[in-house]
Amino acid sequence: MEFNYRAKDLQGNNHIGSVQSTDLHSASVIIRKKGLIVISLEIKGSPVEGFLDRIINRVSFSELVIMTRQLATMVSSGLVLSESIDILEEQASNKTLKRALGDISLDIKGGFTLAQALSKYPDIFSHLYVNLVKSGETSGKLDSVLLQMADGLEKDREFQSKIKGAMIYPAVVLLMMAAVIVIMMVFVIPKLVTLYSQSTIDLPLPTKILIWMSNAFTNFWWLGLLILIGGYLVINRWRKTPEGNLFFGRLLLKTPIVGKIITTVTLTNFNRTFGLLTAAGIPLLDSIGIVSDLTDNPMFKNSLKEAYSGVEKGLPFSSLLTANIFPKIVSQMVKVGEETGKVDEIFFKLAQYFESESDHLVKNLTVAIEPIVLIILGIGVAFLVISIILPIYKLTTSF
C-alpha cells in the first residue's frame, strides 16, 4: 500500500513524497526514521477515489459528538491521552475518523499537543473545536473542557435534529407535488391532447392553459433547465461578493417567519459557542473572532467585527451588541454577566432561552405550513379536474 505524506525536517523545510507500507502506523514510522515530522499522511489514490472516499466516509456530526463524549470520559477518569486516542481508533467504524485518530495518536506520542494534532484535520475538527482543546491544555483543565464540549455538542445535535425533524413534512409534501406535476405534464396531458385534437369542440380556457403548460414542459424542458442553472450560477456568483452576500443576509432576516427562525437559531449558536469559549477561559477578543468566523449571516458577522474593534478600544462587550441585530435582552443579560463575573453562565442561559424560542417558532411554522400546503394542493387538483372533465363533458353533450 502506498501513502502520500507531507512533512517537515528539524530545520523547518517542507518535504512531500510517498512511501510503501502495510498500514498507516508503519508508514509514519518509516517517515520518522528519516528525521521528518509528519504533517499529513493519507493513502495514495486517484482524485476520484479520494473524492468518493471523502463523501462516503465523511465524519458526521453525530460521530464527532460520540467521540468527544468518549474522550472526555476517558481523560476525566485519569487515562493517558495517547491511550485514550488509541482506544477510540480501535473502536472507530468510520475509515476517515479511524485514519485521523491513528495519525493524531502518533503525533501526540511524538511530542505534539492534542490541539496541534487536531488542527491537521480541519474537515473533521472545526476551528472552534481546536481552540477549545488548546485552551483546556493551556489551563491544565482538558478533562473539564472536553466534558463541557461534549455537553455543548450534544445540545447542538439535539437542536439540529429538532429543526430538521420539523422540516421533513413540508419537504416531503413539496417533493410529492413536484413528482405529480412532472407525471401529469409528461404522461397524462399529452394523451388527452391527442384525444381532444380528434374532436371539433372549442376547448375551455383551463384546458388550453394546461395543454400549453404541458407542451412547454415537454418540448422546452431543456430551456427551463438552462435558465434554472444559469440563474443559479449568476445568483451564486453574486452572493459570493460582499454586496451580494450582505443583500441576501439582510433579505433572509427580513423574510416573514423564516427570518425570525434564522435569527433565533443564529442567536442560539452564538450564545452557546460564547458560553463554551468563556467557560474554557479563552480571552474575550479571541472569542469574538472565533464566533465571527463561525457565523454565516453577514449582518451578525459585521456586527461582531464592529464589537471586536470596540472591545479593542476598551469598551464593554454588552454595549456593543447593537439592538438592530441582537435583541435587547442579550445586551442586558451580558451586562449583568460582566458585573457579576458570570458571563459564561449568562451565555448558556441565553442559549437555552433562544433554543426554546426557536423550537416554538419551528413548530408554529409546521402548523402554519400544513393548511397552506393543503390549499395549494386543493387548488391544483381542482384546476386539473376542471381542465380534464370540462372537455369530456362537452364531448358527451355534443353527441
C-alpha positions in Angstrom: 0.0 0.0 0.0 1.3 3.4 -1.0 0.9 6.6 1.2 1.4 10.2 0.3 2.9 12.4 3.0 3.7 16.0 3.8 6.4 16.5 6.5 9.0 18.9 7.9 12.6 18.4 8.9 14.2 19.9 12.0 15.2 23.0 10.1 11.6 23.6 9.2 11.9 22.7 5.5 8.8 21.1 3.8 9.0 17.6 2.3 6.5 15.9 0.1 6.7 12.3 -1.0 5.3 8.8 -0.8 6.2 5.6 1.0 5.3 1.9 0.7 3.9 0.3 3.8 1.3 -2.2 5.1 -0.6 0.4 7.2 -0.7 4.0 8.4 1.3 3.4 11.6 4.2 1.6 9.7 4.2 4.4 7.1 4.5 7.0 9.8 7.4 5.1 11.5 9.3 5.0 8.2 8.9 8.7 7.7 10.0 9.5 11.3 13.1 7.3 10.8 14.1 9.7 8.0 14.2 12.5 10.6 11.0 14.1 9.5 7.9 15.3 11.4 4.7 14.1 9.8 2.2 16.8 8.9 -0.3 14.8 6.9 -0.4 11.1 5.8 -3.0 9.5 3.6 -3.5 6.5 1.3 -2.5 7.3 -2.3 -5.3 7.1 -4.9 -6.8 8.8 -7.8 -8.6 12.2 -7.3 -11.9 10.5 -8.0 -11.2 7.8 -5.4 -10.2 10.4 -2.9 -13.3 12.5 -3.6 -15.6 9.4 -3.2 -13.8 8.4 0.0 -14.4 11.8 1.5 -18.1 11.6 0.5 -18.7 8.0 1.6 -16.6 8.1 4.8 -17.4 11.7 5.8 -17.3 12.1 9.6 -20.8 13.0 10.7 -21.6 15.4 13.4 -23.1 12.6 15.5 -19.8 10.6 15.2 -17.9 13.7 16.4 -20.2 14.1 19.4 -19.9 10.5 20.4 -16.1 10.5 20.0 -15.8 13.7 22.1 -18.0 12.3 24.9 -15.9 9.1 25.0 -12.7 11.0 25.0 -13.9 13.3 27.8 -15.0 10.3 29.9 -11.6 8.5 29.5 -9.5 11.6 30.1 -11.6 12.7 33.2 -11.1 9.1 34.5 -7.4 9.6 34.5 -6.5 7.6 31.4 -3.4 8.8 29.5 -4.4 10.9 26.5 -2.5 8.8 23.9 -4.1 5.6 25.2 -7.5 7.2 25.0 -6.9 8.1 21.4 -5.7 4.5 20.7 -8.9 3.1 22.2 -11.0 5.5 20.1 -9.1 4.4 17.0 -9.7 0.8 17.6 -13.5 1.1 18.0 -14.0 3.7 15.3 -16.1 2.3 12.4 -15.6 5.3 10.1 -12.5 4.9 8.0 -11.7 8.6 7.8 -12.0 9.1 11.5 -10.0 5.9 12.2 -7.1 7.1 10.0 -7.2 10.6 11.6 -7.2 9.2 15.1 -4.3 6.9 14.2 -2.3 9.9 12.9 -3.3 12.0 15.9 -2.1 9.3 18.3 1.3 9.1 16.6 1.6 12.9 16.7 0.9 13.0 20.5 3.4 10.3 21.1 5.9 12.3 19.0 5.5 15.4 21.2 2.7 17.3 19.6 -0.2 18.7 21.7 -3.7 17.4 21.1 -4.7 20.8 19.6 -1.8 20.7 17.2 -2.6 17.2 16.1 -6.3 18.0 15.7 -5.6 21.1 13.6 -4.3 18.9 10.8 -7.8 17.8 10.1 -10.0 20.9 9.6 -12.6 18.9 7.8 -13.3 16.9 11.0 -12.3 19.3 13.8 -13.5 22.9 13.4 -11.6 26.0 14.4 -13.8 26.3 17.5 -13.1 22.7 18.5 -9.3 23.1 18.2 -9.3 26.4 20.1 -11.3 24.9 23.0 -9.0 21.9 23.2 -6.0 24.3 23.1 -7.4 26.4 26.0 -8.0 23.2 28.0 -4.4 22.1 27.5 -3.1 25.5 28.3 -5.1 25.9 31.5 -4.5 22.2 32.6 -8.3 21.6 32.6 -8.5 19.5 29.4 -10.9 17.0 31.1 -13.4 19.6 32.2 -13.2 21.4 28.9 -13.8 18.2 27.0 -16.8 17.4 29.2 -18.2 20.9 28.5 -17.6 20.5 24.8 -19.4 17.1 24.8 -22.4 18.6 26.6 -22.4 21.6 24.1 -22.1 19.3 21.1 -24.9 17.0 22.3 -27.2 20.0 22.8 -26.3 21.2 19.3 -27.1 17.8 17.9 -30.5 17.7 19.6 -31.2 21.2 18.4 -30.3 20.4 14.8 -32.4 17.2 14.9 -35.4 19.2 16.1 -35.1 21.7 13.3 -34.6 19.0 10.6 -37.4 16.9 12.0 -39.9 19.8 11.8 -39.0 20.5 8.2 -39.4 16.9 7.0 -43.2 17.1 6.5 -43.3 20.2 4.3 -40.2 19.0 2.3 -41.8 15.6 1.6 -45.1 17.2 0.6 -43.4 19.6 -1.8 -41.4 16.8 -3.3 -44.5 14.7 -3.9 -46.3 17.7 -5.5 -43.3 18.2 -7.9 -43.4 14.5 -8.8 -47.1 14.6 -9.5 -46.8 17.7 -11.7 -44.0 16.1 -13.8 -46.0 12.9 -14.3 -49.1 14.8 -15.3 -47.2 17.0 -17.7 -45.1 14.3 -19.4 -47.5 11.3 -19.5 -51.1 12.2 -18.8 -51.7 15.6 -20.6 -50.1 14.6 -23.9 -52.6 11.6 -24.2 -55.5 13.9 -23.5 -54.3 16.3 -26.1 -54.3 13.5 -28.7 -57.9 12.7 -27.7 -59.1 16.3 -27.8 -57.4 17.0 -31.2 -59.7 14.4 -32.8 -62.8 16.4 -31.8 -64.0 19.7 -33.2 -65.2 21.2 -29.8 -63.8 24.5 -28.6 -61.7 23.7 -25.6 -62.3 25.6 -22.3 -59.7 28.1 -21.2 -58.3 26.0 -18.2 -57.7 23.1 -20.7 -55.9 25.4 -23.1 -53.7 26.7 -20.3 -53.0 23.1 -19.2 -52.1 22.0 -22.7 -49.9 25.0 -23.3 -48.1 24.2 -20.0 -47.6 20.6 -21.0 -46.3 21.5 -24.4 -43.8 24.0 -22.9 -42.7 21.4 -20.4 -42.2 18.5 -22.8 -40.7 20.5 -25.7 -38.7 23.2 -23.9 -37.7 21.4 -20.7 -34.1 21.9 -21.7 -34.6 25.7 -21.9 -36.1 25.8 -18.5 -33.2 23.7 -17.1 -30.7 26.1 -18.7 -32.5 29.1 -17.3 -32.5 27.5 -13.8 -28.8 26.5 -13.9 -27.8 29.9 -15.4 -29.8 31.8 -12.8 -28.4 29.7 -10.0 -24.8 30.3 -11.2 -25.3 34.0 -11.6 -27.0 34.4 -8.2 -24.5 32.2 -6.5 -21.6 34.2 -8.0 -23.1 37.5 -6.9 -23.9 36.0 -3.5 -20.1 35.4 -3.0 -19.4 39.1 -3.5 -19.6 41.4 -0.3 -22.6 43.3 -1.7 -24.5 40.2 -2.7 -23.7 38.4 0.5 -24.9 41.3 2.5 -28.1 41.7 0.4 -29.1 38.0 0.8 -28.2 38.1 4.5 -30.4 41.1 5.1 -33.2 39.6 2.9 -33.2 36.3 4.9 -33.5 38.1 8.2 -36.4 40.3 6.9 -38.4 37.3 5.4 -41.6 36.8 7.4 -41.5 33.8 9.8 -38.3 32.3 8.2 -36.3 35.4 9.2 -37.4 35.1 12.8 -36.3 31.4 12.8 -32.9 32.2 11.3 -32.4 34.9 13.9 -33.2 32.7 16.9 -31.2 29.8 15.5 -28.2 32.1 15.0 -28.6 33.6 18.5 -28.8 30.1 20.0 -25.5 29.0 18.3 -23.9 32.4 19.1 -24.7 32.2 22.9 -23.8 28.5 23.3 -20.5 29.0 21.5 -19.6 32.1 23.6 -20.6 30.1 26.7 -18.2 27.3 25.8 -15.4 29.7 24.9 -15.7 31.9 28.0 -16.0 28.8 30.3 -12.8 27.5 28.8 -11.0 30.7 29.7 -10.4 31.9 26.2 -9.9 35.7 26.1 -12.9 37.8 25.0 -11.3 39.2 21.9 -10.3 35.7 20.7 -13.8 34.5 21.5 -15.4 37.3 19.4 -13.0 36.5 16.5 -13.8 32.8 16.6 -17.6 33.3 16.8 -17.4 35.8 14.0 -15.6 33.3 11.8 -18.3 30.6 12.6 -21.3 32.9 11.9 -22.8 32.6 8.5 -25.1 35.6 8.3 -23.1 38.7 7.2 -25.3 41.0 9.3 -24.3 39.3 12.5 -20.7 38.9 11.3 -20.4 42.6 10.6 -21.9 43.4 14.0 -19.4 41.2 15.7 -16.5 42.7 13.8 -17.6 46.1 15.0 -17.8 44.7 18.5 -14.3 43.4 18.2 -13.0 46.9 17.3 -14.9 48.4 20.2 -13.6 45.9 22.8 -10.0 46.6 21.5 -10.6 50.2 22.4 -11.7 49.3 25.9 -15.5 49.4 25.5 -17.7 46.8 27.3 -18.9 44.0 25.1 -22.5 44.4 26.3 -22.7 48.0 25.0 -21.6 46.9 21.5 -24.3 44.3 20.9 -26.4 46.6 18.7 -30.2 46.4 19.2 -31.0 46.3 15.5 -29.3 42.9 15.2 -29.2 41.5 18.8 -32.3 41.7 20.9 -32.1 44.0 23.9 -32.3 41.0 26.3 -28.8 39.9 25.1 -27.0 43.1 25.9 -28.8 43.5 29.2 -28.0 39.9 30.3 -24.4 40.1 29.1 -24.1 43.4 31.1 -25.3 41.5 34.2 -22.7 38.8 33.5 -19.9 41.3 33.2 -20.8 42.9 36.5 -21.1 39.6 38.4 -18.2 37.8 36.7 -20.5 35.0 35.4 -20.5 35.7 31.7 -20.3 32.0 30.7 -23.4 31.1 32.8 -25.3 34.1 31.2 -24.5 32.9 27.7 -25.6 29.4 28.5 -28.9 30.7 29.9 -29.4 32.9 26.8 -28.7 29.8 24.6 -31.4 27.8 26.4 -33.9 30.7 26.1 -33.3 31.2 22.3 -33.3 27.4 21.7 -36.7 27.2 23.4 -38.0 30.1 21.3 -36.7 28.7 18.0 -38.3 25.4 18.9 -41.7 27.0 19.3 -41.2 29.0 16.1 -40.4 25.9 14.1 -43.4 24.1 15.5 -45.6 27.1 14.6 -44.2 27.2 11.1 -45.0 23.5 10.6 -48.6 24.1 11.8 -48.9 27.2 9.5 -47.5 25.3 6.5 -50.0 22.4 6.7 -53.1 24.5 5.7 -51.1 26.4 3.1 -49.9 23.2 1.5 -53.5 21.7 1.6 -54.9 24.9 0.0 -52.3 24.8 -2.8 -53.0 21.1 -3.3 -56.7 21.7 -3.4 -56.3 24.5 -6.0 -54.0 22.3 -8.1 -56.3 19.3 -8.0 -59.4 21.5 -8.8 -57.6 23.1 -11.8 -56.6 19.6 -13.1 -60.1 18.2 -12.6 -61.8 21.2 -14.3 -59.3 21.2 -17.2 -59.8 17.4 -17.8 -63.5 17.0 -17.0 -64.9 20.0 -18.9 -63.8 18.9 -22.4 -65.1 15.4 -21.7 -68.4 16.8 -20.6 -68.6 18.9 -23.8 -67.8 15.8 -25.9 -70.5 13.8 -24.3 -73.1 16.5 -24.6 -72.2 17.2 -28.3 -73.5 13.7 -29.4 
